Amino acid sequence: MISITEKTLDDLQFPTILNTIATHCVTDIGKEKALQILPFKEKQLLMNALMQTSEYVSSFQNNNAIPNHGFDAIHHEIKFLGIENSFLEVGSFKKIATLSETSNVLLQFFNKFNDYYPYLHQMSSEVELTKEIVKKIEEIVDKHGEVKNNASVLLQEIRQQISLVRGKVNKSFGAALTQYHSLGYLDDIKESFVENRRVLAVLAMYRRKVKGTILGSSKTGSITYIEPETTLRYSRELNNLEYEEKQEVKRILKQLTETIRPFLPLLIQYQDFLSSIDVVAAKAKYAIRINGILPQITENRRLYFRDAFHPILYLTNKQKNETTFAQTFEFSQENRIIVISGPNAGGKTISLKTVGLLQLMLQSGMLIPVHERSETFLFDRILTDIGDNQSIENHLSTYSYRLKNMNYFL
């Protein structure tokens, strides 16, 4: 539909608009998408985007607020699910479950309130709703992101044994602690941890009188760290059980990965859907800030922007508590040229940029700050020649550049 050059986008400060919209995104993927927004080439896609943004704006003003769409990106998980025989760690399943649950909540919401949000519902209807992913993961992973004890019979047995052996370790260590403390062999700190193992803090002069394995000493050498002999046997048993637990968890995660792997295309779709919603939400939040609306779009070749504001100038002045003055522009088939004159710094360039930028924003699916009775049509192209564009490298003066640019326009 529209042909536009990179230079025109820069002339009209379109990247500045995109950067501002990106700050309203809550996901990293949404921010990336926002920064890549360009004018739509098909009218129907454009109208859908405009209506989606308009519907999202309306959600801020009614009782049917759209649910949260935030999520953690699953690029890593998508990559590994695409590799045969690979498996995901337990934290990855938590992210996948959250992504799936968030998608399901939104899909159900738009299905329920399709009368309020028909275009957002149409967007969501292309995505499959399934609770199978969340169900499969919740059978294995608890709300804290840990593999459940009952994820398998063997894991439950191993963890029960671990609990018993830890009790024996603590009991035997407590007995040794009491015994050697009463004999005066221990330092004031009594105990410590070395290599994740509980040890007695024995005064160096008594180290030969304490039965056990020396695991280290303090920096000054005044304290020797000893694991009591009575706890050694239980500690070895505990280490063996913890190794078995680790292997069983690994087997369970491999099995769960194979269960989730067939859902890979849907997970990619979920991530794309939520990030697209994020962009729509960001455009809606930006529209609220600039008082943006959707003007009437007609087939007539007439542009009528009543009480139009330059969005960048409007937000800058608003931050400074300064007034921004609205402008009105009207073009038609019979009146296609406007000549603007005035002193330096009188706002001529801003006027030029306001018309071009608002039309560009509109055709990129954004609401614009104009009066509700404004109207426009869809442009095939937008051409700009703004500012001093002399080129020393190409031996072009400002005047020569303008002649070359006008030739391109014609």
N, C-alpha and C positions, 0 to 999 in steps of 0.2 A: 504493500500500500504506500509506504513512505520511503523516500530515499534521502539519506542524510549522511554528511561526512563527519569525520572525527573533529575537524576544525570547527564545524558549526556547533557541535556539542560543547566544545571548549569555549567558543565565543559566547554562548548563552549560559555558561557556568553550570551546565547540567551535572557534571561530576560532583559539584558542591551539594546539589540537591540529593544525589545518591548517597553521599557520605553522611548527610544528616539523617536520611531514612535508615541507613545501616545502624546508626546508634540506637534506634528504637527496636532493633531485632534482639531477641533474647537467646538466639542460638548462633554458633559460629557459621554453620552452613547457611542460615538465613542471611547473615551479614554478607557472605560471599555472593549469594544470589542477588541481594539488593544492589551491590556494587556493579553488577553485570546487566542491570535493567537497560533495555533499549526500546525505542518505539516499536509497536506491534506492526507487523506487515499484513495481517489479516483483520478485517473489520470485526468479525464475530468474536475472535479471541480478545480483541481490545474491549469490546462491549462487555464481555464476560468479566474481564479484569476490573473494569470500572464499576460494574454492579457489585462484584465481590467486595471491593474496597468500601463502596457506599453502604453495603449491608453491615460490614464490620463496624463502620462508624455508628450506625444506628444501634448496635449492641451496647454502646456506651451509655445510651439514653433510654433503654428499656429494662424490663425486669428479667430478661432472658439472656444474661451475660454469657458470652462464649467461654467455655472452660479453658484452662491452661493448656498450652501447646509446647511448653519447654521440654527439652530432652538433651541427653548427652549423645554426641555423634558416635556411630558404631562403625566407622571406617575400618578399624582394626578387625572387628568381629566379622564384617562382611568379607574382608580379604581372606581370613582364615577359614570361614565356612566354605569358601570357594576352592580350598585346597583339600584334596582327598586325604583321608586318614589323619588330618590335623584335629586338634581339640582345643576348646576354649577353657579359660580359667573361670572360676566361680563368679568373679566380679563382672565378667563379660555377660554372663547370663542375667545378672541383676539389671544391667543396662538394657539388654534386649527385652526383658519383661516390662520394664518401665516404658520403653518406647512403644511396645505393643499395647499396653494398658492405656497410655495417653492417646494413641490413635483410636482405640476402640471407644473411649469415652467421647471423643470428638465425633466419630462416625455415628454413634448412637444419638448424640445431641442434635446433629444436623438432620438426621432422619426424623427425630421427634418434632423439631421446630422448622420443618421444611417450608411451612407457610411464611415464616418470618425471614428465612434466609434461603430462598430458592436457588440462587446462583452458587452460594457456598455449598448447599446440599448437592447440587449438580456436580460440583467439583469433588465432593466426598464420595458420591455414588460410584465413582470409577475405582474406588479402593475397597478391597474385600475386608469384611469384618469377621474376625475369628478369635475366639477366646482360647483356642487350643494351645497356642504358644505360651501364654501366661500360665495355663493350667499345668502343662508339662513341666515348666520350670519351677513352679511353686510346689510341685510334688517332691522336688529334690532340694531346692534352695529356700532357706528361711528368709524372713524380712530383714535380717541383719547381714545378708549376703554370705551365709555359711551353709555348707552342705548339711542337711538334716540328719539326725541320728538314725531315723528310720528310712533313709534313702535306700538302704539294702539291709537284709537280715545280718549279713556278715559285719557290716559297719557298726550296726547296733551292738553286736556281741563284742567287737573289739573295743568300742568306747566304754562299754560297761566294765570290761577287764581293766582298761586304762584307769578308770575311776577308782576301782578297788586297789590297784597297785599303787596309785598316787597316795591313797589313804595309808597304805603300809609304809611307803617312803616317808611320809610326814610323821607317822607314829614313831618309826625307828629313829628318825633324825631328832625328834623331840626328846626321846629317851637319852640319846647320846649327848644332846645339848645340856640337859639337866645334870647328867652325870659329870661331865667335864667342867661345867660351870661351878658345880659344888666343890670340885677339887681345885678351883682357881687357875685352871689352865687357859681360860679364854680371855680375849681382850674385851674391853667395854662394849664393843659393837656386837660381840657374841657370834654373829653369823653374817654371811654375804652370799653373793652369787658369782660363780665363775663358769663361763661357757654355758650359761643357762642352767647350771646345776647348783643346788643349795649346799653350801660348805660351812664348816666351823671356822671362826676366826681365832686361831690358836696362837698364843704368844710363842715366838720363835724358840725360846729356851725350853718349852715343853713339847715341841713337835714330835720327839721320839716316844713320848709317853701316850700319845693319842693314836689308836689303831685306825688306819684308813689310808686313802690315797691322796698324796699331795698334788694339788692342782695349780699351785702358784703361791706368790707371796706379795706383800705390799711393796710400794716403791722404796720405802726405807728399810725393808727386810725385817722389821720388828714383828710382823704378823705373817703366819703361814696359813694358807687356806687348805683345809683337809676335808675330804668327803669321808664321813664315818664308815667303817668297815660294815657295820650292820645295815647300812642303806645301799651298799654297792650292788648286792644281789638284786634287790628290788629295782635299782636304777637301770641295771642292764636289761631286766625284764621289761621295764617301762620303755626303754629305747627301742627294743624289738617290736613292742606293740605299736608305738608311734610310727615306726617304719611301715608296719602292716596297714595301719590306718591311712597313711599317705598313699600307699599303692592302691588301696580300695577306693579312696576318693578319686584318684586319677582314673581308675576304671569306670567309675560312675559318671564322671565328667565326659569321658570319651563316648559313653553310651548316650548321654544326654545331647552331646553335640550331633551325633548321628540322627537323633530324633528331631532336632531343630533344623538340620541342614536342608531338608526339602522346602522349608519356609523361606529360604534365602531371597528369592525374587520378591516375596511379599514384604520382607523386612526392608529391602531396598526401596520399595514403593512407600512403605510407612515413613521412612526417613525423608523421602522426597516430598510426600504429602505434608508432613509437619513443618518442614522448612519452607514450603510454599505458603502455608498458613501464616508462618512467622513473617514473611514478606508482606502479605496482605495486611496483617495486624500492624506492621511498622508503617505502611503507607496510610493506614487509617489514623494512627496516632499522630503522624505528621500532618494529616489533613485537619485534625482537631486543633493543632497548634497554629495553623495558618488560616483557619476558618474556611477550609476548602470545601467545595461542593461540586456536584456533577451538573454542568450546564446542559441545556438542550442541544442535542446533536442532530442536525438536519441534513438533508440532501442538497439544500439550496447553498449556493456559493456565497454565503454571508457570514462574516465574523462580527459579532457584537459582544465585546467584553465591557460590561458596565461595572463601574466601581472596582476596577482590577488593581491588585497589589502585586508588586514584585516580591515573591516569597522570601528571598534572602534578605532584602532590605527591610521587609516588614519584621522579621524575627530579630534582626540586628537592632533596629530602632526600639522594638518592644523590650529588649534586654536593657536598653539605655533609658527606658521610660520616655522616649521621644515619639513624636507623631509621624505617621507615614500617611501621605496623601494619596488617595485613590485616583485612578485615571480611567477614562472611558475611551474605547477604540471601536470604530465601526468601519468595516470594509465590505464591499459588495461587488458584484460583477461590473457595475457601472462606475464605482468609485474604488479603485484598487490601489491608489497612491495617496500617501499622506506626507506632506512636507513639514518638518518640525524645525523651528528656528528658535534661537535664544542665546543667552550669554554662556560663557564657559562655566562649567559646574552647575548648569541650570537644570539638568535632568534629562537631556536629549537622549543620551546613550541608554539610560535606565528605561526610558519609554520604549526604545527599540527592543531592548532585551526583554522587557515585560511581555510584549506581544509574542515574541518568538519562544520564550521560555515556557509561558503558560500553555501555548499550543503543543509544544514538545512534551511537557509533563502530561497533558491530557492524553496524548496519543501513546504515552508510555504506561497508561493505566492509573494515573494519579488524579486526585481531585484538586481543583485549583481555586484560589481565593478571588472569586468574582461574585457579583450579585446573582441571585437566583433566577433572574429573568434574562441572564446572558445566554447567548447561543453561538454556535460555531459549526463548522463542517470539518471533515477530515482532509488534511492536506496530503498531496502526493509527494511533496518535497518541501524542505525548508532550507533556504540559502541565506547566508549571512556575510556581511562585509563590515566588520566593526573594529575600530581602533586603528592604530598605526602599525602596519604590517610590512614596513620596508625590509628588504633582505640584502644585507651587505654581501653575503656569499654568492647570491645570484645576480648581483649588480642591479637591484630593483629599488628605485625610490618609492616613497609612499604613493605618489601619483601613478607610477608605472605599475605598481602592484594592483592598484584599483582598476586600471584599464584591463589588466590580465584577468582579474577576478570577474569583472563585468562581462568579459568575453566568454568566460566559463558559464556564467549565469545564462547568457543568451544562447 
